[in-house]
Amino acid sequence: MRRKGWLVTTNICGRLYLTAEAIAEFTRRAEAGEFSKIHVTPTRAKGGVL
């Protein structure tokens, strides 16, 4: 999530931390449906198990 730019982290002594503001911003964006995708069910090959 961080590498996609969805979360903003703070580097302290080589460790990544999330701030309260970053969590609140992510929650707001998630509730707004910004990260939603249409679910696509994979098709099954005819004839049973592969």
N, C-alpha and C positions, 0 to 999 in steps of 0.2 A: 504494500500500500504506500509505503514511503517513496519507493522508487517511481511509482506512477504519479506522484505528486499529490496524492490524496491527503497525506498527513505531513505536517511540518514538524521537523524534529530539531532539537537543540543538542549540540555536541558538547559534553562536559567530560574532560579527561579521557577522550576516546570512546565514551559510551553515549548512546543516543537516548534522549529523553523526550517525552511529549509534555508540552505545557498544557495547563488547564484551558487556555484559549484555543490551542490546536484541537483538543478533544471536543470542545464546544462547537467549533467551526465544522469539524467533521460530522458531528451529530446533526447539526442543522442541515448540512448538505445531504446527508443520508435520509433524513426525514422528508426532505423536499423531493426525493426520488432521483437525485442527480446521478447516482451510480447504478440505477436499475437497468436491466437488460431483459429482452424477451427470451423466455425459456424455450429452447428447441429440444424436443425429445428425439434422440437418435433413432433411426429406423432399424428394424430388426430384419436380418436376412431371412427369406422364406426357407422353410425346410427345417426349422428348429435350431438346435445348438450348433454353433460354428465349430 
